[in-house]
Amino acid sequence: MRRSPCKESMERTIATIVEYTDQKRPKNQYPERIISPVRSGPCCFSDMEEIGKSQEDSRWVFQYKRCKKCGFTVRVILREIPDAALAAELRKTLANSFVRNVPD
Ligand SMILES: [Zn+2]
């Protein structure tokens, strides 16, 4: 089974302010912290509202959306920022892993 490096690197790259827990009441303390239920409900499809403005980190433009009813929050990736240095780094990593896979 192939691993999915894209998804993993995405999770590492973006620091989230959302805490998913059912132990605390949902709370919107944007931009410091958002407490969200662990699971979304049927209400989340129709009652999501945008929280704050779209943000950029080193690689992604993203925005938080929060359900007005239950407080469930998701971070939506709006687009990826093209980055030549990052692309070069990725190529280097791929080249290295290829070398490691060659038997002695
Ligand atoms: Zn909801």
Residues whose N, C-alpha, C, O or C-beta is under 5 A from the ligand:
A	BS01	ZN	G41 C43 C44 C67 K69 C70 G71 F72
